[in-house]
Amino acid sequence: MSEQKKGQSIEEKQYLVRFNADTKSHLHVKDEDICLTQCPDKICTIFCPAEIYKWEDIRMHVGYEGCHECGSCRIGCPHQNIKWEYPKGGHGIVFRLG
């Protein structure tokens, strides 16, 4: 492995990833009231490596278009309040070699 590849930052590595986003989200917050009333830390906004989840005033915004499909949100939500599915065929993350 070349030195350049070894020393790449997360941002540089994420540049190698492309997305073919569907018009419909494959990620869903089941009950936004749970986020509002039972989850003061909004932990999904912290553990998602693609920073898909953003808390905006009184609701969770889900920017599914940049999802890395790692599945961390389906196991990381302490309230099991996120429904994660694979994107529809032909959509989602597209890896390319650098």
N, C-alpha and C positions, 0 to 999 in steps of 0.2 A: 504494500500500500504506500503510495507516495506521501511525502510530508505534507503536501497541500491538502490532501484528503483527510489525513489524521487530525490536522489542526483546524478543521472547519468548525465554525460556530453553529449553533442550532439554527439561526436565521439562514446561514449559507446552505445548510443541509435541507431546510424546508423549501428553499428556492428550487430544488430539484423535484419537488412534488407538484403535480398539477391536479386539477379537479374538473370533473365533468358533472356539474351539479344538476340535479333534477329540479323541476319547478315545485315539487312537493317535498317537504322535509321528512327525513327518516328518523328524526329525533323529536320527541314530544315530552313536555313537562305535563305529567298527568293531572296535577292539581296545583295551580299557582298559589292558592291560598296556603298550602303547606309551606311553600317557600317563604311566603310573607309572614306567617304566624309561628311556624315551628322550626325554622332554619335561620337563626340570626347570623351565622357565619357565611351562608351561601357558598358552601364548600366546593360546589361544582365550578364556581368561577375561579377557583384556585387550582384544582387538580387536573383540569382538562389541558393537555399539552397544546392544543390548537386554539385555546381561549375562545371556544365556541359560545360559552354561557356568559352573559353580561346582565347584571341586575340593573334595571332602569326604573327608578322610583318605586313602583308597586308591582312590577312584573318582571319575569325572566325573559330576556330576549335570547333566542337560540339562532345563531348564525350558522346553520347546518352546512352551508356551501363549502366551508373549509374544513369539514370534519375529517380527521385522520383514520376514522373507523377502528380505533384501538379498543373501544368498548369500555374504557375506564369509567365513563359516566353511568353505565348500567350496573356496575358493581360498587362505585364510589359514593353514590348518593345515600346518605344515612337513613333516608326515609323511603328508599326505593320508589322515588317519585319521577324517574326518567324512563321513558319507554324508548329503547334503542332497537332499531332494526337495520338490516343491511339495506343500502340504497337499491332502488329498482335496477334491474339488469342494464348494464351499459353506462351506469352513472356511478359517481363517487370518486374516490381517490384514484389517481393514475400515477404510478411510480415510473420514473425514468432514471437511467443510469447517468452519472455525471462523468 
